Amino acid sequence: MTKRKRPPTKVRRRRAFPHAEDHELKAELVREIARTMMEKALTQQAAARMLRIGQPDVSKMLRGHFRQFSAERLMRFLVRLGREIEIALRPVPHGTKITVTARDPV
């Protein structure tokens, strides 16, 4: 009886999380939203008004429940919070690295 080989970890991970790169990008955008809210000392209620969503949605988003928001919408949230979005694509030797740079407009 032959023993079945398990696929490499990367392959198993890809099967288990087919949209991992999208989720990673959105998580980074939410981290930047949270950082901006802290810098500006915004309450969830104040941020909700600026983002044009309900306070419960802000709370869910900050707790990691952000599937309902597209990456594009999260970027618009950052713009509404007064950030400038810069998207840069660079070749990476091994794998994919996602970085989000949000800064105050000049």
C-alpha positions as CSV (number, residue, x, y, z in Angstrom):
1,M,0.0,0.0,0.0
2,T,1.5,3.3,-1.1
3,K,1.3,6.3,1.2
4,R,-0.2,9.5,-0.4
5,K,2.0,12.5,-0.3
6,R,0.6,15.7,1.0
7,P,0.9,18.8,-1.3
8,P,3.5,21.4,-0.2
9,T,2.4,23.8,2.5
10,K,2.1,26.7,0.1
11,V,-0.3,24.7,-2.1
12,R,-2.4,23.6,0.9
13,R,-2.5,27.2,2.1
14,R,-3.6,28.5,-1.4
15,R,-6.4,26.0,-1.5
16,A,-7.6,26.9,2.0
17,F,-7.4,30.6,1.4
18,P,-7.9,31.3,-2.3
19,H,-8.2,35.0,-1.8
20,A,-5.5,35.5,0.7
21,E,-3.8,38.3,-1.2
22,D,-7.0,40.3,-1.4
23,H,-7.6,39.8,2.3
24,E,-4.1,40.8,3.1
25,L,-4.5,44.1,1.1
26,K,-7.8,44.9,2.8
27,A,-6.3,44.1,6.2
28,E,-3.5,46.6,5.6
29,L,-6.0,49.2,4.5
30,V,-8.0,48.7,7.6
31,R,-4.8,49.0,9.8
32,E,-4.1,52.3,8.1
33,I,-7.7,53.5,8.7
34,A,-7.4,52.6,12.4
35,R,-4.0,54.4,12.6
36,T,-5.5,57.5,11.0
37,M,-8.4,57.5,13.4
38,M,-6.0,57.3,16.3
39,E,-3.8,60.1,14.9
40,K,-6.8,62.3,14.5
41,A,-8.4,61.2,17.8
42,L,-11.6,60.2,16.0
43,T,-14.3,58.3,17.8
44,Q,-16.1,55.6,15.9
45,Q,-19.1,57.8,15.6
46,A,-17.1,60.7,14.2
47,A,-15.3,58.4,11.7
48,A,-18.7,56.8,10.7
49,R,-20.0,60.3,9.7
50,M,-16.8,61.0,7.7
51,L,-16.9,57.6,6.0
52,R,-20.7,57.8,5.4
53,I,-21.3,54.4,7.1
54,G,-22.9,53.4,10.4
55,Q,-20.9,53.3,13.6
56,P,-21.6,49.5,14.0
57,D,-19.9,49.0,10.6
58,V,-16.9,51.0,11.7
59,S,-16.7,48.8,14.9
60,K,-17.0,45.6,12.8
61,M,-14.3,46.8,10.4
62,L,-11.9,47.6,13.2
63,R,-12.4,44.2,14.8
64,G,-11.4,42.5,11.5
65,H,-14.9,41.9,10.0
66,F,-14.3,43.8,6.7
67,R,-15.3,41.3,4.0
68,Q,-18.3,43.5,3.1
69,F,-15.9,46.3,2.0
70,S,-14.0,46.1,-1.2
71,A,-10.4,47.3,-1.3
72,E,-11.5,50.2,-3.5
73,R,-14.1,51.3,-0.9
74,L,-11.5,51.0,1.9
75,M,-9.2,53.3,-0.1
76,R,-12.0,55.8,-0.5
77,F,-12.5,55.7,3.3
78,L,-8.8,56.7,3.7
79,V,-9.3,59.6,1.2
80,R,-12.3,60.7,3.2
81,L,-10.2,60.6,6.4
82,G,-7.8,63.1,4.6
83,R,-5.2,60.6,3.4
84,E,-3.6,60.4,-0.1
85,I,-3.3,56.9,-1.6
86,E,-0.3,55.9,-3.6
87,I,-0.2,52.6,-5.4
88,A,3.3,51.4,-6.5
89,L,4.0,48.1,-8.3
90,R,7.5,46.7,-8.1
91,P,9.0,43.4,-9.0
92,V,9.6,41.2,-6.0
93,P,12.2,38.4,-6.1
94,H,10.2,35.8,-4.1
95,G,6.5,35.9,-3.6
96,T,4.2,38.9,-3.3
97,K,4.6,41.8,-0.8
98,I,1.8,44.2,-0.4
99,T,2.4,47.6,1.0
100,V,0.0,50.5,1.5
101,T,1.3,54.0,1.8
102,A,-1.2,56.6,2.9
103,R,-0.1,60.0,3.7
104,D,-1.5,63.5,4.3
105,P,-1.9,65.4,1.0
106,V,0.8,68.0,0.4
